[in-house]
Amino acid sequence: MTDTSPARKYPANYQDLNTWTNPAYMTGVEDNLCAYKYIAANTAENDIVNLSGYGFDIPIAATITKETIAIRQGMYPTSIETSTSFNVTYGASTVGLDGTKVHNLCPSSAWNTLDIPSYLWIPVADLNAENFTSYVKRATSAVCPANDVRVDAVYIEVSFTVPSAAEGAVKDGLAWISQCKPKGRSLNTPLFIRRMP
């Protein structure tokens, strides 16, 4: 028997490297409040906001079954295509979601999602690490018209299974409870062993 436990996490912290406006709006759940970055016409820029503090606490024995990353963004004017991406780094690897062709303003921003291929799944140890980080990157070319991109929120969602502690064990919400047969007791009389806080 295994327990399946999806976990969707949003970043709590940010580090603005390129002077976005209201970069803190990228943290937390979606709320129709957007960070944005204006880019002048015919200007090449590479704008990054680092995001961290996801707070994953997945059991180390868990087996990953699915990982999804998502970015909710809009842009103005809506006739221009953005080239913003949401990227996750771990070890020497990077997996990214390109948020192009999103033509909505912030109140009606759309989610772009990506199911990460299994060969790029982020290991449990990296997800749980205090220094686990991601970043939103806005890259523009020198021929792009004046525009700004608006980012409301991002998230990482992980589905996983956790092996049962032992065959026949059950869980009462506080601790593992196991049944055994101590000397001199009937098998029908359970002995409850609780892991106390």
Disulfide bonds with the S-S distance in Angstrom:
Cys34-Cys106 1.99
